[in-house]
């Protein structure tokens, strides 16, 4: 996998972003269809994505599988701070 860091995280470039429905072959319009995956951990071990809400806000969470999403934060800035600190919050699901 390209650009994997020492902790086994890979942040996707824009053209590699994908919806969970594409990654996991989920039914379109399922409750997990609106999550965009932007980070891979340990080459398809699990993923991180953001889910847009109807009010225009978003949340970022961990995806340990196709139908699981555990919120970590609602701030990209906070996610980056957690990533740089190698926070245990990034590994809980």
Kinemage of the C-alpha trace (Angstrom):
@kinemage 1
@onewidth
@group {chain A} dominant
@subgroup {mainchain}
@vectorlist {calphas} color= white
{ca unk a 1} P 0.000 0.000 0.000
{ca unk a 2} L 1.365 3.408 -0.848
{ca unk a 3} L 2.322 5.984 1.751
{ca unk a 4} L 1.762 3.841 4.839
{ca unk a 5} L 3.305 5.439 7.931
{ca unk a 6} L 5.250 3.716 10.723
{ca unk a 7} L 2.024 3.064 12.646
{ca unk a 8} L 0.406 1.399 9.562
{ca unk a 9} L -1.988 4.258 8.705
{ca unk a 10} L -2.560 5.256 5.089
{ca unk a 11} L -4.346 8.543 4.396
{ca unk a 12} L -6.031 8.423 0.994
{ca unk a 13} L -5.520 11.065 -1.641
{ca unk a 14} L -8.705 12.568 -3.070
{ca unk a 15} L -8.992 10.169 -6.003
{ca unk a 16} L -8.787 7.165 -3.638
{ca unk a 17} L -11.636 8.225 -1.335
{ca unk a 18} L -14.506 5.748 -1.510
{ca unk a 19} L -17.938 5.149 -0.058
{ca unk a 20} L -18.501 2.183 2.204
{ca unk a 21} L -21.003 0.796 -0.319
{ca unk a 22} L -18.198 0.619 -2.914
{ca unk a 23} L -15.607 -0.832 -0.524
{ca unk a 24} L -17.885 -3.488 0.950
{ca unk a 25} L -20.416 -3.997 -1.867
{ca unk a 26} L -23.273 -2.778 0.320
{ca unk a 27} L -26.755 -2.034 -0.921
{ca unk a 28} L -27.065 1.550 -2.129
{ca unk a 29} L -28.906 3.775 0.351
{ca unk a 30} L -28.153 1.478 3.299
{ca unk a 31} L -27.540 3.177 6.644
{ca unk a 32} L -23.784 2.833 6.048
{ca unk a 33} L -23.810 3.998 2.420
{ca unk a 34} L -23.121 7.659 3.267
{ca unk a 35} L -19.728 7.087 4.948
{ca unk a 36} L -16.642 8.170 2.992
{ca unk a 37} L -13.489 6.193 3.817
{ca unk a 38} L -10.368 8.359 3.964
{ca unk a 39} L -7.886 6.306 6.038
{ca unk a 40} L -6.857 2.662 5.924
{ca unk a 41} L -5.250 0.936 8.886
{ca unk a 42} L -2.912 -2.049 8.495
{ca unk a 43} L -3.871 -2.727 4.872
{ca unk a 44} L -7.579 -3.465 5.119
{ca unk a 45} L -7.613 -4.372 8.813
{ca unk a 46} L -10.029 -1.495 9.468
{ca unk a 47} L -10.798 1.982 8.164
{ca unk a 48} L -11.677 5.489 9.232
{ca unk a 49} L -14.399 7.480 7.563
{ca unk a 50} L -16.604 10.499 7.859
{ca unk a 51} L -20.377 10.512 7.806
{ca unk a 52} L -22.272 13.606 6.730
{ca unk a 53} L -25.396 14.483 8.692
{ca unk a 54} L -28.543 16.079 7.315
{ca unk a 55} L -27.743 19.375 9.064
{ca unk a 56} L -24.416 19.665 7.195
{ca unk a 57} L -22.229 18.617 10.120
{ca unk a 58} L -20.159 15.440 10.101
{ca unk a 59} L -18.637 12.849 12.374
{ca unk a 60} L -15.464 10.813 11.994
{ca unk a 61} L -15.297 7.250 13.167
{ca unk a 62} L -13.696 3.863 12.919
{ca unk a 63} L -15.067 1.147 10.629
{ca unk a 64} L -13.911 -2.278 11.818
{ca unk a 65} L -16.255 -3.913 9.319
{ca unk a 66} L -18.859 -3.172 6.664
{ca unk a 67} L -21.796 -2.508 8.996
{ca unk a 68} L -20.026 -0.989 11.977
{ca unk a 69} L -19.214 2.654 12.683
{ca unk a 70} L -18.011 3.971 16.041
{ca unk a 71} L -17.796 7.742 16.324
{ca unk a 72} L -14.459 9.172 17.448
{ca unk a 73} L -14.971 12.904 16.922
{ca unk a 74} L -16.867 15.508 14.934
{ca unk a 75} L -13.728 17.478 14.094
{ca unk a 76} L -11.060 16.719 11.495
{ca unk a 77} L -8.646 18.868 13.499
{ca unk a 78} L -9.235 16.762 16.605
{ca unk a 79} L -8.840 13.552 14.565
{ca unk a 80} L -5.449 14.776 13.318
{ca unk a 81} L -4.377 15.655 16.888
{ca unk a 82} L -5.417 12.158 18.049
{ca unk a 83} L -3.515 10.633 15.120
{ca unk a 84} L -0.332 12.630 15.828
{ca unk a 85} L -0.493 11.629 19.509
{ca unk a 86} L -1.206 7.983 18.565
{ca unk a 87} L -4.167 8.179 20.928
{ca unk a 88} L -5.791 4.950 22.135
{ca unk a 89} L -9.133 6.478 21.057
{ca unk a 90} L -8.201 5.654 17.470
{ca unk a 91} L -8.163 1.947 18.235
{ca unk a 92} L -11.439 1.528 20.129
{ca unk a 93} L -14.491 0.173 18.368
